[in-house]
Amino acid sequence: MKDVEASDGEGGGDPAMMQQERAPVPALSKKTEQPKECFLIQPKETNEDATKTRKRKKKKITDVLAKSEPKPGTPEDLQKLMKDYYSSNRSVIELEELTLPDSCFLKANDLTHSLSSYLKEICPKWVKLRKNHCEKKSVLMLIICGSAIRALELIRSLTAFRGDSKVVKLFAKHIKVQEQIKLLEKRVVHLGVGTPGRIKELIKQGGLNLNPLKFLVFDWNWRDQKLRRMMDIPEIRKEVFEILEMGVLSLCKSESLKLGLF
């Protein structure tokens, strides 16, 4: 037993060294355990991303138009739209042929007129013209607008101007094209109000003859709920230019047809 105890004492070594080796290892501080970088970087990136998103946000056309004062349309506006529309697929010579003569334009609406007062100004001899008109499948005055609802509004606002004139609705809503063709064949009509899509179809099918037409008025300045004008809508703009090529341009150049921007 003594030998064993002596052996243990010799193997134990220096008591000071043993105490130093058995000393507890100090615990890591809480600061070193926390992922500092994650907490510092994450909020910073979020703020920067939000700032970039705000900077990249584009202004909508409705926001721009809502803040700007409305400007009345001019003949130059129509000429420019035509040039932009045809420039990609027409030669220089063809573009010149598509240019409307300045003499075909009537005074444009300066945004102070109602439809009746504007038409009275540009066509003071309407009563006489109406009495002399006797051709079927045609109208003396054609008013083109962007929708069927707008066409009905314009027809109601024609009361002070139309008098005894016969008015026809030329839009697609609830009215078949064949019904409109039969109506135009059956009686003399003086005024037509409608959308370019249906008017184009009537011309194409021979239901509407443009030769007797004396006045073509575009509902140019009116804006819808999205603040778009008729010619701001690509589909309508395309159909209007197609109508111009279906005989309107040649009538304007012969000075038998006048254009108005209401």
C-alpha positions as CSV (number, residue, x, y, z in Angstrom):
1,M,0.0,0.0,0.0
2,K,2.8,2.4,0.8
3,D,4.4,1.6,-2.5
4,V,1.2,2.6,-4.3
5,E,0.9,5.9,-2.3
6,A,4.5,6.7,-3.1
7,S,4.0,6.0,-6.7
8,D,0.9,8.3,-6.8
9,G,2.9,11.1,-5.2
10,E,5.7,10.8,-7.7
11,G,3.4,10.7,-10.7
12,G,1.4,13.8,-9.5
13,G,4.2,16.1,-10.1
14,D,4.4,19.7,-8.9
15,P,1.2,20.8,-7.0
16,A,1.4,24.3,-8.5
17,M,1.5,23.0,-12.0
18,M,-1.5,20.7,-11.3
19,Q,-3.5,23.6,-10.0
20,Q,-2.7,25.7,-13.1
21,E,-3.7,22.8,-15.5
22,R,-7.0,22.2,-13.7
23,A,-7.9,25.9,-13.7
24,P,-11.3,26.3,-15.4
25,V,-11.2,27.8,-18.9
26,P,-12.9,31.2,-18.9
27,A,-16.2,31.2,-20.9
28,L,-16.4,33.2,-24.1
29,S,-18.0,36.5,-23.6
30,K,-21.5,37.0,-25.0
31,K,-20.2,39.7,-27.4
32,T,-18.0,37.3,-29.2
33,E,-20.9,34.8,-29.7
34,Q,-23.3,37.2,-31.3
35,P,-23.2,37.4,-35.2
36,K,-22.5,41.1,-35.3
37,E,-22.2,41.4,-39.0
38,C,-25.6,39.9,-39.8
39,F,-27.4,42.4,-37.5
40,L,-25.5,45.4,-38.8
41,I,-25.6,44.7,-42.5
42,Q,-29.2,43.5,-43.0
43,P,-31.0,46.7,-42.0
44,K,-28.5,48.7,-44.1
45,E,-29.2,46.7,-47.3
46,T,-32.9,46.9,-46.8
47,N,-32.8,50.7,-46.6
48,E,-30.7,51.0,-49.7
49,D,-32.9,48.6,-51.7
50,A,-36.0,50.6,-50.7
51,T,-34.3,53.8,-51.8
52,K,-33.3,52.3,-55.2
53,T,-36.9,51.1,-55.7
54,R,-38.3,54.5,-55.1
55,K,-35.8,56.0,-57.5
56,R,-36.6,53.5,-60.2
57,K,-40.4,54.1,-60.0
58,K,-41.5,55.6,-63.3
59,K,-44.1,58.3,-63.6
60,K,-47.3,57.2,-65.2
61,I,-48.8,59.2,-68.0
62,T,-51.9,59.8,-65.9
63,D,-49.8,61.4,-63.2
64,V,-48.2,63.7,-65.7
65,L,-51.4,64.7,-67.4
66,A,-53.2,65.2,-64.1
67,K,-50.7,67.9,-63.1
68,S,-50.5,69.6,-66.5
69,E,-53.0,72.0,-67.9
70,P,-54.9,70.7,-70.9
71,K,-53.8,72.1,-74.3
72,P,-56.2,72.2,-77.3
73,G,-55.3,70.1,-80.2
74,T,-53.9,71.7,-83.4
75,P,-53.6,70.6,-87.0
76,E,-49.8,70.3,-86.4
77,D,-50.6,67.6,-83.8
78,L,-52.4,65.5,-86.4
79,Q,-49.7,66.0,-89.0
80,K,-47.0,65.0,-86.6
81,L,-48.9,61.8,-85.5
82,M,-49.3,60.9,-89.2
83,K,-45.7,61.4,-89.9
84,D,-44.6,59.3,-86.8
85,Y,-47.1,56.5,-87.7
86,Y,-46.1,56.2,-91.4
87,S,-42.4,57.0,-91.2
88,S,-41.3,53.4,-90.4
89,N,-42.8,51.8,-93.5
90,R,-43.2,54.5,-96.1
91,S,-40.7,56.2,-98.4
92,V,-40.1,60.0,-98.4
93,I,-42.2,60.4,-101.5
94,E,-45.1,58.4,-100.0
95,L,-44.9,60.5,-96.8
96,E,-45.3,63.7,-98.8
97,E,-48.4,62.2,-100.5
98,L,-49.8,61.5,-97.1
99,T,-49.4,65.1,-95.9
100,L,-52.7,67.0,-95.4
101,P,-52.9,70.4,-97.0
102,D,-53.2,73.3,-94.4
103,S,-56.3,74.6,-96.3
104,C,-58.3,71.5,-95.4
105,F,-58.3,72.3,-91.6
106,L,-61.0,74.3,-90.0
107,K,-60.5,76.3,-86.8
108,A,-59.8,74.0,-83.9
109,N,-61.7,74.1,-80.6
110,D,-59.9,76.2,-78.1
111,L,-61.6,74.3,-75.2
112,T,-64.2,77.1,-74.7
113,H,-66.8,75.6,-77.0
114,S,-69.6,73.0,-76.5
115,L,-70.0,70.7,-79.5
116,S,-73.0,72.6,-80.8
117,S,-71.3,76.0,-80.5
118,Y,-68.2,74.7,-82.2
119,L,-70.1,73.2,-85.1
120,K,-72.1,76.4,-85.6
121,E,-68.8,78.3,-85.9
122,I,-67.2,76.0,-88.4
123,C,-70.4,75.4,-90.4
124,P,-72.6,78.5,-90.3
125,K,-74.5,77.4,-93.5
126,W,-75.5,74.0,-92.1
127,V,-79.2,74.5,-92.6
128,K,-78.8,75.2,-96.3
129,L,-76.4,72.3,-96.8
130,R,-78.8,69.9,-95.0
131,K,-81.7,70.9,-97.2
132,N,-79.7,70.2,-100.4
133,H,-78.5,66.8,-99.3
134,C,-80.5,64.0,-100.8
135,E,-78.0,61.1,-101.2
136,K,-78.5,57.9,-99.3
137,K,-75.7,55.7,-97.9
138,S,-73.8,58.9,-96.9
139,V,-73.6,61.8,-94.4
140,L,-72.7,65.4,-94.7
141,M,-70.9,65.5,-91.4
142,L,-69.0,62.7,-89.6
143,I,-67.9,63.0,-86.0
144,I,-65.4,60.3,-84.9
145,C,-64.9,59.6,-81.2
146,G,-63.2,56.9,-79.1
147,S,-66.2,54.9,-77.7
148,A,-69.9,54.2,-78.0
149,I,-70.6,55.8,-74.7
150,R,-68.9,59.0,-75.8
151,A,-70.8,58.9,-79.1
152,L,-74.1,58.9,-77.2
153,E,-72.9,61.9,-75.1
154,L,-72.0,63.8,-78.3
155,I,-75.3,63.0,-79.9
156,R,-77.1,64.4,-76.9
157,S,-75.0,67.6,-77.0
158,L,-75.9,68.1,-80.7
159,T,-79.4,69.3,-79.9
160,A,-78.8,73.0,-80.4
161,F,-77.0,72.5,-83.7
162,R,-78.8,69.6,-85.4
163,G,-82.3,71.0,-85.7
164,D,-84.3,68.7,-88.1
165,S,-81.1,66.8,-89.2
166,K,-81.2,63.1,-89.2
167,V,-78.5,61.5,-87.0
168,V,-77.2,58.0,-87.2
169,K,-75.2,56.1,-84.6
170,L,-72.1,54.5,-86.1
171,F,-70.7,52.3,-83.4
172,A,-70.6,48.5,-82.7
173,K,-72.2,48.3,-79.3
174,H,-75.6,46.5,-79.5
175,I,-75.9,47.4,-83.2
176,K,-75.0,45.0,-86.1
177,V,-73.2,46.4,-89.1
178,Q,-75.8,45.0,-91.4
179,E,-78.5,46.9,-89.6
180,Q,-76.6,50.2,-90.0
181,I,-76.1,49.4,-93.8
182,K,-79.8,48.9,-94.2
183,L,-80.6,52.1,-92.3
184,L,-78.2,54.1,-94.5
185,E,-79.7,52.6,-97.6
186,K,-83.3,53.3,-96.6
187,R,-83.2,57.0,-95.8
188,V,-81.2,60.2,-96.1
189,V,-79.0,60.9,-93.1
190,H,-77.2,64.2,-92.4
191,L,-75.0,63.5,-89.4
192,G,-73.1,60.4,-88.4
193,V,-71.4,60.0,-84.9
194,G,-69.4,56.9,-84.2
195,T,-66.2,55.0,-83.6
196,P,-63.4,54.5,-86.2
197,G,-63.6,50.7,-86.1
198,R,-67.3,50.6,-87.2
199,I,-67.0,53.5,-89.6
200,K,-64.0,51.8,-91.3
201,E,-66.1,48.6,-91.6
202,L,-69.0,50.4,-93.1
203,I,-66.8,52.1,-95.7
204,K,-65.1,48.7,-96.5
205,Q,-68.5,47.0,-97.1
206,G,-69.8,49.8,-99.2
207,G,-72.5,50.9,-96.7
208,L,-71.0,54.4,-96.3
209,N,-70.0,56.5,-99.2
210,L,-67.5,59.3,-98.3
211,N,-67.8,61.4,-101.5
212,P,-70.7,63.6,-100.3
213,L,-69.0,64.1,-97.0
214,K,-68.2,67.8,-96.3
215,F,-67.1,67.9,-92.7
216,L,-65.0,65.3,-90.7
217,V,-64.7,66.2,-87.0
218,F,-62.5,64.4,-84.5
219,D,-63.4,64.4,-80.8
220,W,-59.8,65.3,-80.3
221,N,-59.5,67.0,-76.8
222,W,-61.8,64.8,-74.7
223,R,-60.1,62.5,-72.3
224,D,-61.3,59.3,-70.7
225,Q,-61.0,58.2,-67.0
226,K,-57.3,57.4,-67.6
227,L,-56.8,60.9,-69.1
228,R,-56.2,59.5,-72.6
229,R,-57.3,61.3,-75.7
230,M,-58.8,59.3,-78.5
231,M,-55.5,59.5,-80.5
232,D,-53.5,58.4,-77.5
233,I,-54.9,54.8,-77.8
234,P,-52.9,52.8,-80.4
235,E,-55.8,50.7,-81.7
236,I,-58.0,53.8,-82.3
237,R,-55.1,55.8,-83.8
238,K,-54.4,53.0,-86.3
239,E,-58.1,52.8,-87.4
240,V,-58.3,56.6,-87.8
241,F,-55.3,56.5,-90.2
242,E,-56.8,53.6,-92.1
243,I,-59.9,55.7,-92.6
244,L,-57.8,58.6,-93.9
245,E,-56.3,56.3,-96.5
246,M,-59.8,55.0,-97.6
247,G,-60.6,58.3,-99.4
248,V,-60.4,61.1,-96.8
249,L,-56.9,62.2,-97.9
250,S,-57.9,62.5,-101.6
251,L,-61.1,64.4,-100.6
252,C,-59.0,66.8,-98.5
253,K,-56.6,67.5,-101.3
254,S,-59.4,68.2,-103.7
255,E,-60.7,70.7,-101.0
256,S,-64.2,69.2,-101.0
257,L,-63.7,68.0,-97.4
258,K,-62.8,70.0,-94.3
259,L,-61.3,68.6,-91.0
260,G,-62.1,69.9,-87.5
261,L,-60.5,69.1,-84.2
262,F,-63.1,69.5,-81.4
